[in-house]
């Protein structure tokens, strides 16, 4: 129940606010370039990590990511994939359909997807660096899962928290999720107040002065 409550609270925020909270706490997590690959909804969940690598032989093998999808048994998962090859797909519509049937919330790829229209047609969210048509078959394989991976410069571990929206993707270490959500909620309230102050005619230079943001530090302390 605690985890579901935290997910609901995280989902009420956006990536900008969560990134700011991580900044205040001196934590990594915000990425650059992992954006929605179609006009998909925000996704919030827990990471199921997958590590890929270039294929080095011609031996037939299980298709990448399929073992991870088959083992999912909860409805809070986001697939987080790293280790692909530039311009080569590591996601497609068959995987999207399989993931959707397992109630996976979405996929974040530090790489490329193909068949993006197929993912869109079933409403399955995909975030990544771009779209391609080139298949992963005989080019990329899965080498590990449920391990710490590096995604766009951020280390992401199994069960870390994920939030992705139109501005990009942010990861929150599971050990810090309560602190990040608590602070994020305070930041959101303060920023809402700043918007209202500007709309009411207060000087934007005054409203956006660094001291106004430093006040969040005081509240946090």
C-alpha positions in Angstrom: 0.0 0.0 0.0 2.9 2.4 0.8 4.4 1.9 -2.6 1.1 2.5 -4.4 0.6 5.7 -2.5 4.1 6.9 -3.4 3.4 6.0 -7.1 0.1 8.0 -7.0 1.9 11.0 -5.4 4.7 10.8 -7.9 2.2 10.6 -10.7 0.7 13.9 -9.5 4.0 15.7 -10.2 5.8 16.3 -13.5 9.4 15.6 -14.6 10.3 19.3 -14.2 9.4 19.2 -10.6 10.9 15.9 -9.9 14.2 17.0 -11.6 14.2 20.1 -9.3 13.7 18.0 -6.2 16.6 15.8 -7.2 18.7 19.0 -7.8 17.9 20.3 -4.3 18.9 16.9 -2.8 22.1 16.7 -4.9 20.9 13.5 -6.6 21.3 12.4 -10.2 18.2 11.1 -12.1 17.2 13.6 -14.9 18.1 12.5 -18.4 18.3 14.4 -21.7 16.9 13.0 -25.0 14.6 10.3 -23.8 11.3 11.6 -25.0 7.9 10.2 -26.1 8.2 8.5 -29.5 4.6 9.1 -30.2 2.1 11.5 -28.5 1.8 9.1 -25.6 0.7 9.7 -22.0 2.9 10.2 -19.0 4.2 7.0 -17.4 5.0 6.4 -13.8 6.2 3.1 -12.3 9.0 0.9 -11.0 11.9 -0.1 -13.3 12.4 -3.5 -14.7 15.9 -3.1 -16.1 17.2 -4.8 -19.3 20.8 -4.8 -20.5 21.5 -5.4 -24.2 24.7 -5.7 -26.2 25.8 -6.3 -29.8 25.4 -9.9 -30.9 28.8 -11.5 -31.5 27.9 -14.9 -33.1 25.3 -16.4 -35.4 23.8 -18.8 -32.9 20.0 -18.6 -32.8 18.8 -17.3 -29.4 15.7 -16.1 -27.5 14.6 -12.7 -28.8 15.8 -9.8 -26.6 13.5 -8.6 -23.8 11.0 -11.5 -24.2 12.1 -13.3 -21.1 11.7 -10.2 -19.0 8.2 -9.5 -20.3 7.1 -13.1 -19.7 8.2 -12.9 -16.0 6.3 -9.7 -15.1 3.7 -10.4 -12.5 2.6 -6.9 -11.2 1.0 -3.8 -12.7 3.5 -1.2 -11.6 6.3 -2.0 -14.1 8.1 0.2 -16.6 10.6 -1.6 -18.8 13.9 0.3 -18.9 16.4 -0.8 -21.6 20.0 0.1 -22.2 23.0 -1.1 -24.2 21.6 -1.0 -27.8 23.3 0.0 -31.0 22.9 3.4 -32.6 20.1 3.3 -35.2 19.2 -0.3 -34.4 15.8 -1.1 -33.0 15.4 -2.7 -29.5 11.6 -2.4 -29.3 8.7 -3.0 -31.6 5.0 -3.6 -31.8 5.0 -7.4 -31.1 6.9 -6.7 -27.8 4.5 -3.8 -27.1 1.5 -6.1 -27.5 3.1 -8.6 -25.2 3.9 -6.0 -22.6 0.4 -4.5 -22.8 -1.1 -7.9 -22.1 1.1 -8.0 -18.9 -0.2 -4.6 -17.9 3.3 -3.0 -18.2 2.9 0.8 -17.9 5.4 1.6 -20.7 8.9 1.3 -22.0 11.9 3.7 -21.8 14.8 2.9 -24.2 18.2 4.5 -24.2 18.0 3.7 -27.9 15.6 3.3 -30.8 12.2 1.7 -31.5 10.6 0.4 -34.7 7.0 -0.2 -35.5 6.1 2.9 -33.5 2.7 3.1 -35.2 1.9 -0.3 -33.8 2.7 0.8 -30.3 0.5 3.9 -30.8 -2.4 1.9 -32.1 -2.7 0.0 -28.8 -1.9 3.1 -26.7 1.3 1.6 -25.4 3.7 4.4 -24.3 7.3 4.3 -25.6 10.0 6.8 -24.7 13.5 6.8 -26.3 16.0 8.5 -28.4 14.4 7.9 -31.8 12.7 5.8 -34.3 14.2 3.4 -36.9 13.1 0.6 -39.1 16.2 -1.6 -38.7 15.6 -4.9 -36.8 17.6 -6.0 -33.8 17.5 -9.6 -35.0 21.0 -11.0 -35.4 22.4 -7.6 -34.3 21.5 -7.1 -30.6 20.9 -9.5 -27.8 19.9 -9.4 -24.2 22.8 -10.1 -21.8 21.2 -9.4 -18.4 18.2 -8.1 -16.5 17.2 -6.9 -13.1 20.6 -5.3 -12.7 21.9 -1.8 -12.5 22.2 -0.2 -15.9 23.4 3.2 -17.2 20.6 5.0 -19.0 21.6 8.3 -20.7 24.2 8.8 -18.1 22.1 7.8 -15.1 22.5 4.6 -13.2 19.2 2.9 -12.8 18.6 -0.2 -10.6 15.8 -2.7 -10.6 12.7 -1.2 -8.7 13.9 2.4 -9.0 11.1 4.8 -9.8 10.4 6.2 -13.3 8.5 9.2 -14.4 8.3 10.2 -18.1 6.3 12.9 -19.8 6.6 15.3 -22.7 9.7 17.0 -21.3 11.6 13.7 -20.9 12.4 11.0 -18.4 13.6 11.1 -14.8 14.7 8.2 -12.6 14.5 8.3 -8.8 16.5 5.9 -6.7 14.1 3.8 -4.6 16.0 4.6 -1.4 15.2 8.3 -1.8 11.7 8.2 -3.2 9.9 9.5 -0.1 12.3 12.5 0.2 12.0 13.3 -3.5 8.2 13.1 -3.5 7.9 15.2 -0.2 10.1 17.9 -1.6 8.6 17.7 -5.1 5.1 18.4 -3.6 6.5 21.5 -1.7 8.2 22.7 -4.9 5.0 22.3 -6.9 3.0 24.3 -4.3 5.5 27.1 -4.3 5.7 27.2 -8.1 1.9 27.3 -8.3 2.0 30.2 -5.9 4.6 32.0 -8.1 2.5 31.6 -11.2 -0.5 33.1 -9.3 1.7 36.0 -8.1 2.8 36.8 -11.6 -0.8 36.6 -12.9 -1.9 39.0 -10.1 0.6 41.6 -11.3 3.6 41.1 -9.0 7.0 41.7 -10.6 8.3 38.6 -12.4 11.9 39.6 -11.5 10.9 39.6 -7.8 8.9 36.4 -8.1 11.7 34.5 -9.8 14.5 35.8 -7.8 16.9 33.1 -6.5 15.9 33.9 -2.9 12.4 32.6 -3.7 13.8 29.2 -4.6 16.2 29.3 -1.6 13.1 29.5 0.5 12.4 25.9 -0.5 15.7 24.9 1.1 14.5 26.6 4.3 11.2 24.7 4.2 13.0 21.5 3.5 15.3 22.0 6.5 
